[in-house]
């Protein structure tokens, strides 16, 4: 099972395919640049990678489980 990270106001739905970041640090770096860190929750996603373009935010993952991280 792979891990990926996403920020959003709600958790991704189990079974859905979502775009995500490869690492939590890449997600936090991006969120701080956007000024959104205080407005959104951070989610750690376990699932199966559907596609990966190799970039820090290039993962599409099918959600098996999700938990909030800080």
Secondary structure as GFF3:
##gff-version 3
##sequence-region A 1 70
A	DSSP	beta_strand	2	8	.	.	.	ID=ss1
A	DSSP	beta_strand	17	20	.	.	.	ID=ss2
A	DSSP	alpha_helix	24	34	.	.	.	ID=ss3
A	DSSP	beta_strand	41	52	.	.	.	ID=ss4
A	DSSP	beta_strand	59	69	.	.	.	ID=ss5
###
